[in-house]
Amino acid sequence: VGFLKKEPQGTILESYTSAGPNWCMDDGIYSFTMGATGDVVKARYSFVYTKDETDGTWKIAHHHSSQMPEEIVPKAALEAATAAKA
């Protein structure tokens, strides 16, 4: 509910599809611009669709989305952590 209050508008940046008998998958990267704040958030996504045998319609069987790690942890912090390990 909190996400929708930000008035997100999504754009697919990268999309990779694969398909088989009665299923298909789309995974990639999309971004959301929050209409309420102007913030932009990038995320990975995957959708798996299956064809319903009874009526021939396509249904979303699975969906996952997660914010890109570099969106959560600032790049400078990742570089510092990597340098500390070296």
Secondary structure, 3 states (H helix, E strand, C coil): CHHHHCCEEEEEEEEEEEEECCEEEEEEEEEEEECCCCCEEEEEEEEEEEECCCCCCEEEEEEEEEECHHHHCCHHHHHHHHHHHC
